[in-house]
Amino acid sequence: MGLGSPLNLPVFSAGIATQLTRYPRFQSIQVADGSKDGNRRWARVKVKVDDHIIVPALDPVAVEADADQVVEDYAASLVRLPMDASRPLWEFHFLDFPTSEASSTVVLLVHHSLGDGMSLMTLVFASARSVADPTRLPAMPKQPERTAAIYMPRPRSAGALAFLGWVWSYFVLAWNTMVDVAFFAATVLFLRDPKTSFSHSDDTVFNPRRRFVHLSLSLDDVKFIKNAINCTVNDVLVGATSAALSQYYFRKTGNTITEKICLRSVLPVNLRATTSLQVRDDI
């Protein structure tokens, strides 16, 4: 998370202690329940906030040379380190130096057993408070109006041809959806994608070296493309991701044959309303 101001560690520590640690999973550890099967259960423990706040000592020369790369390298290194199971499985890592996008950075490391990504993000936001009024939750942006053709109402007086075109567009949408669902089910059951540089083969040795790489895009630029080709923001982002993967694949492999290349990806979509935040007790 990028911050718009330099790090104020006492404020962060107090906020974590009074808000986030009240959530049950953030004050629990997993212990053996003593059964023959060795099952584990959640057990409440006393949380020492200072044990979960980490301010690493990083090379100032590297930070001065390329702060963005230091943040990326540090975040990538965290996934290779085991977490201490004797305390709740979450940590805040504070990087108190400016980057090209923020005045300081917070890396939140949370075990997946505590919740899915969107739930954890919502919980963090719900634990924050407005600067203008510390008793209120942060204000969320207004839901934008959807103006793409698919969201347009059915034409009532444009004639029979326009009506048939409107009906046909929904038929095509329904057909493509059914085809995608069928291919997805077939892939889960028996169909396999061709082997590519993105695939994991059975004889491949697991490589723990993984990286989290991010790129910020101008929302105005994305909307400009969306309006120019009459689609949605998601369409633009999926298209950009597809083009990036294609360029990476052909650059790394030197292959020019595309007929049998098939790559499936999972795109999580948050269906929760974003017009407001719930208080912590309602999450």
Secondary structure, 3 states (H helix, E strand, C coil): CEECCCCCHHHHHHHHHHCHHHCHHHHEEEEECCCCCCCEEEEECCCCHHHHEECCCCCHHHHHHCHHHHHHHHHHHHCCCCCCCCCCCEEEEEECCCCCCCCEEEEEEECHHHCCHHHHHHHHHHHCCCCCCCCCCCCCCCCCCCCCHHHCCCCCCCCHHHHHHHHHHHHHHHHHHHHHHHHHHHHHHCCCCCCCCCCCCCCCCCCCCCCCCCCCCCHHHHHHHHHHHCCCHHHHHHHHHHHHHHHHHHHHHCCCCCCCCCCCCCCCCCCCCCCCCCCHHHC
